[in-house]
Amino acid sequence: MAPNNQNYRENLLIPYCLLFLAAVAAAGTLIYTRVVLLPLLFSVFFFALTSPAVKFLQNKVAFPRWVAVATVFFIVCLLSAGFIFVVVASIEDFVQGADVYRLRVLNFFESSLEWASHFGFSVDKRSAIEQLKSLPLFSFLRSLTGGLTSLFANAFLVLIFLLFLLAGENKDHQSHPILDEILNKMSHYLVIKSLLSFATGFCVGVILIAFDVELAILLGLLTFLLNFVPNVGSLISTILPLPLVLVEYGWGGRFFGVLGLSLLVQLVIGNYLEPKLLGESMDLHPVTILVFLMFWGLIWGVAGMFLAVPITAVLKIILDRFTTTKALAELLGGRF
């Protein structure tokens, strides 16, 4: 009996070792090919997001397929162009008012040092302000502009891929059940998540406009984007406007009003509506999401963090289909 058990363990160990080696090789390949894979993956997820709209126009409105594809693609291009325009305009305003923002930061920093001195904190004000003045603000802005240029170039590539995916879809072709399950789960997750993220970004933007915070529209758009990053994104989007409010208005009603209302929006949408609407559609344990958030962030940076949940859900669906890897799929779902 013992030799049989030993052989069983050895036979079970070999596939897992091979799977580990394949995962290491795949991680290296993903890093090396990120320039091509990232636009392709984003286009696939945009396809999962827009495919229900194409089917709706075909089946419910009775549009010809090419008209439905053209309509959806035009709307996507229009929204993308509007997003890029708002981001570029907001950054231009920020760059033009950089000296004003810098002066506000210096004044706030100086008043904070004076306030701290009343409690016995002795800081060399002159040297501290000189160090603050020497911060590489403009080099940061230049790198930010370069990063945005690269982002917009990738966005154009994503749109090209998306057009080919939408145009090449054949509704008469019988697809594989795994692909159907992946597409259905991705579509459900991305549609609900996009609507909730839009609601969050819109509410935060309205709050910031109501409190007369500069760059309110840009911050609302960033909140919309960051809401796709699980756990961490909502925290960052809540903290993001606070330095601007603090520098412009100081510690007062506006600061705590923005903080309190932003937290309320995140709590209602993130902690109540999202679990209610999404439920267990992804079937991923929170710890699994956190681990793969760090993993994909390590592989592909910020873009990987945006894609962490959909990619991990696809991986779980595939692992669940094979007897050898079914235990790993159960592990990702939190069933130890």
C-alpha positions in Angstrom: 0.0 0.0 0.0 2.9 2.4 0.9 4.6 2.1 -2.5 1.3 2.8 -4.3 0.8 5.9 -2.1 4.3 7.0 -2.9 3.8 6.5 -6.6 0.6 8.5 -6.4 2.3 11.4 -4.7 5.1 11.4 -7.2 2.7 11.3 -10.1 0.8 14.2 -8.6 4.0 16.1 -7.9 5.3 16.0 -11.4 2.4 18.0 -13.0 2.5 20.7 -10.3 6.3 21.1 -10.8 5.8 21.4 -14.5 3.0 23.8 -13.9 5.2 26.0 -11.7 8.0 26.0 -14.3 5.5 26.9 -17.0 4.2 29.7 -14.8 7.7 31.1 -14.3 8.4 30.9 -18.1 5.0 32.5 -18.8 5.8 35.4 -16.4 9.0 36.1 -18.2 7.3 36.0 -21.6 4.5 38.4 -20.3 7.1 40.9 -19.2 9.0 40.7 -22.4 6.0 41.0 -24.7 4.0 43.6 -22.7 4.2 46.2 -25.5 2.1 44.0 -27.7 0.0 42.1 -25.1 -1.3 45.0 -23.1 -3.1 46.8 -26.0 -4.4 43.4 -27.2 -5.7 42.4 -23.8 -7.3 45.8 -23.2 -9.0 45.5 -26.6 -10.3 42.0 -25.6 -11.8 43.4 -22.5 -13.3 46.4 -24.3 -14.7 43.8 -26.7 -16.3 41.9 -23.8 -17.7 45.3 -22.6 -19.1 46.4 -25.9 -20.2 43.1 -27.4 -23.6 43.1 -25.5 -24.3 46.6 -26.9 -23.7 45.3 -30.5 -26.0 42.3 -29.8 -28.7 44.6 -28.3 -28.7 46.8 -31.4 -28.8 43.7 -33.6 -31.5 41.8 -31.8 -33.7 44.5 -30.2 -33.3 47.4 -32.6 -33.0 45.2 -35.7 -29.8 47.0 -36.9 -27.7 45.2 -39.6 -24.6 43.9 -38.0 -22.2 46.3 -39.7 -24.4 49.3 -38.6 -24.4 48.0 -35.0 -20.7 47.6 -35.0 -20.1 51.0 -36.6 -22.5 52.7 -34.1 -20.8 51.1 -31.0 -17.3 51.7 -32.3 -18.2 55.4 -33.1 -19.5 55.8 -29.5 -16.3 54.2 -28.1 -14.1 56.5 -30.2 -16.2 59.6 -29.2 -15.9 58.7 -25.4 -12.2 58.1 -25.8 -11.7 61.4 -27.6 -13.6 63.2 -24.9 -11.7 61.6 -22.2 -8.3 62.4 -23.8 -9.5 66.0 -24.4 -10.4 66.5 -20.8 -7.2 65.0 -19.5 -5.0 67.1 -21.9 -6.9 70.3 -21.1 -6.7 69.6 -17.3 -2.9 69.0 -17.5 -2.4 72.1 -19.6 -4.3 74.1 -16.9 -2.2 72.5 -14.2 1.1 73.2 -16.1 0.1 76.8 -16.7 -0.8 77.3 -13.0 2.2 75.4 -11.7 3.8 78.5 -10.3 0.6 79.3 -8.4 0.3 75.8 -7.1 3.9 75.9 -6.0 3.4 79.2 -4.2 0.4 77.7 -2.4 2.3 74.7 -1.3 5.1 76.9 0.0 2.7 79.1 1.9 0.9 76.1 3.4 4.2 74.5 4.3 5.4 77.7 6.0 2.2 78.1 8.0 2.4 74.5 9.0 5.9 74.9 10.3 4.8 78.0 12.3 1.9 76.0 13.7 4.2 73.1 14.7 6.6 75.5 16.4 3.9 76.3 18.9 4.0 72.7 20.1 7.8 72.7 20.6 8.8 71.3 17.2 11.9 73.1 16.1 12.6 73.0 12.4 14.9 75.1 10.3 12.3 76.9 8.3 14.7 78.3 5.7 16.4 75.0 4.8 13.1 73.1 4.8 11.5 75.6 2.4 14.7 75.6 0.2 14.5 71.8 0.0 10.8 72.0 -0.9 11.6 74.5 -3.7 14.2 72.1 -5.1 11.7 69.3 -5.6 11.7 68.2 -9.3 8.2 69.4 -10.2 8.8 70.2 -13.8 10.8 67.0 -14.5 7.9 65.1 -13.0 5.5 67.0 -15.3 7.7 66.2 -18.3 7.8 62.5 -17.5 4.0 62.6 -16.9 3.5 64.1 -20.3 5.7 61.5 -21.9 3.8 58.8 -20.2 0.5 60.2 -21.4 1.8 60.4 -25.0 2.6 56.7 -24.8 -0.8 56.0 -23.2 -2.6 57.8 -26.0 -0.6 55.9 -28.7 -1.6 52.6 -27.0 -5.2 53.8 -26.9 -5.2 54.2 -30.7 -3.8 50.6 -31.0 -6.5 49.3 -28.6 -9.2 50.9 -30.8 -7.8 49.3 -33.9 -7.7 45.9 -32.3 -11.3 46.5 -31.0 -12.6 47.3 -34.4 -11.2 44.1 -35.9 -12.6 42.0 -33.0 -16.1 43.5 -33.3 -16.1 43.2 -37.1 -14.7 39.7 -37.1 -17.2 38.2 -34.6 -19.5 35.7 -36.3 -22.7 35.1 -34.5 -23.5 32.0 -36.6 -20.3 30.3 -35.5 -20.6 27.8 -32.6 -18.0 28.8 -30.1 -16.4 26.6 -27.4 -18.3 26.5 -24.0 -15.2 27.7 -22.1 -15.0 30.8 -24.4 -18.7 31.4 -23.9 -18.4 31.2 -20.1 -15.3 33.5 -20.2 -17.0 36.1 -22.4 -20.3 36.0 -20.4 -18.5 36.4 -17.0 -16.2 39.2 -18.4 -19.2 41.0 -20.0 -21.2 40.9 -16.8 -18.3 42.0 -14.6 -17.1 44.8 -16.9 -20.5 46.3 -17.6 -21.5 46.4 -13.9 -18.1 47.6 -12.8 -18.1 50.3 -15.5 -21.5 51.6 -14.5 -20.5 51.6 -10.8 -17.2 53.3 -11.5 -18.9 55.9 -13.6 -21.4 56.6 -10.8 -18.5 56.9 -8.3 -16.5 59.2 -10.5 -19.6 61.3 -11.4 -20.6 61.7 -7.7 -17.0 62.6 -6.6 -16.7 65.1 -9.5 -20.0 66.8 -8.5 -18.8 67.0 -4.9 -15.5 68.6 -5.9 -17.3 71.1 -8.2 -19.7 71.9 -5.4 -16.8 72.7 -3.1 -15.1 74.7 -5.8 -12.0 72.4 -6.0 -9.7 73.0 -8.9 -9.2 70.1 -11.4 -12.5 68.6 -10.2 -13.3 67.0 -13.6 -9.9 65.5 -13.9 -10.1 64.1 -10.4 -13.6 62.7 -11.2 -12.1 60.9 -14.2 -9.2 59.5 -12.2 -11.7 58.3 -9.6 -13.6 56.5 -12.4 -10.4 54.8 -13.6 -9.0 54.0 -10.1 -12.3 52.3 -9.2 -11.3 49.4 -11.5 -8.3 48.7 -9.3 -9.7 46.5 -6.5 -9.2 47.5 -2.8 -6.4 50.0 -3.4 -8.0 52.1 -6.1 -10.9 53.4 -4.0 -8.5 54.4 -1.2 -6.2 56.3 -3.6 -9.1 58.1 -5.3 -10.4 59.2 -1.9 -7.0 60.6 -0.8 -6.2 62.1 -4.2 -8.2 65.4 -4.0 -7.3 66.1 -0.3 -3.8 67.7 -0.9 -5.4 70.1 -3.4 -8.2 71.0 -1.0 -5.7 71.3 1.9 -3.3 73.6 0.0 -6.0 75.8 -1.4 -8.4 76.1 1.6 -6.4 74.7 4.6 -7.9 72.7 7.5 -11.5 73.7 7.5 -15.1 72.8 6.5 -14.2 72.2 2.8 -11.5 69.7 3.6 -13.6 67.6 6.0 -16.7 68.0 3.7 -14.8 66.6 0.7 -13.3 63.8 2.8 -16.6 62.9 4.4 -18.7 62.9 1.3 -16.1 61.1 -0.8 -15.9 58.4 1.9 -19.7 58.2 1.9 -19.8 57.7 -1.9 -17.1 55.0 -1.7 -18.9 53.2 1.2 -22.4 53.2 -0.5 -21.2 52.2 -4.0 -18.2 50.1 -3.1 -19.4 48.3 0.1 -23.2 48.1 -0.6 -24.1 48.4 -4.3 -21.1 46.5 -5.8 -21.4 43.4 -3.7 -25.1 43.4 -4.3 -24.9 43.7 -8.1 -21.7 41.7 -8.7 -22.1 39.1 -5.9 -19.8 36.1 -6.4 -19.8 36.5 -10.2 -16.0 36.2 -10.3 -15.8 33.5 -7.6 -12.5 34.8 -6.3 -11.5 35.0 -2.7 -10.5 38.6 -1.5 -7.0 37.3 -0.6 -6.7 35.9 -4.1 -7.6 39.2 -5.6 -5.0 41.0 -3.4 -2.3 38.5 -4.2 -2.9 38.7 -7.9 -3.3 42.4 -7.8 0.3 42.6 -6.5 1.4 39.9 -9.0 0.0 41.6 -12.1 1.2 45.0 -10.8 4.7 43.5 -10.6 4.4 42.1 -14.2 2.7 45.0 -16.0 2.7 47.9 -13.6 -0.5 50.0 -13.2 -2.0 48.4 -16.3 -1.7 45.0 -14.8 -3.5 46.2 -11.7 -6.4 47.3 -13.8 -6.5 43.9 -15.5 -5.9 41.8 -12.4 -9.5 40.7 -11.6 -10.6 39.8 -15.2 -7.3 37.9 -16.0 -7.4 36.0 -12.7 -11.1 35.1 -13.3 -10.3 33.8 -16.7 -7.4 31.8 -15.3 -9.7 30.3 -12.7 -12.3 29.2 -15.3 -9.5 27.5 -17.4 -8.0 25.8 -14.3 -11.5 24.6 -13.2 -11.9 22.6 -16.5 -9.1 20.2 -16.0 -8.9 17.5 -13.3 -5.3 18.1 -12.6 -5.7 21.8 -11.9 -9.2 21.8 -10.4 -7.7 22.0 -6.9 -5.9 25.2 -7.8 -9.2 26.7 -9.1 -10.8 25.8 -5.8 -7.9 27.5 -4.0 -8.4 30.7 -6.0 -12.1 30.6 -5.0 -11.1 30.4 -1.3 -12.3 26.7 -0.9 -9.3 25.3 0.9 
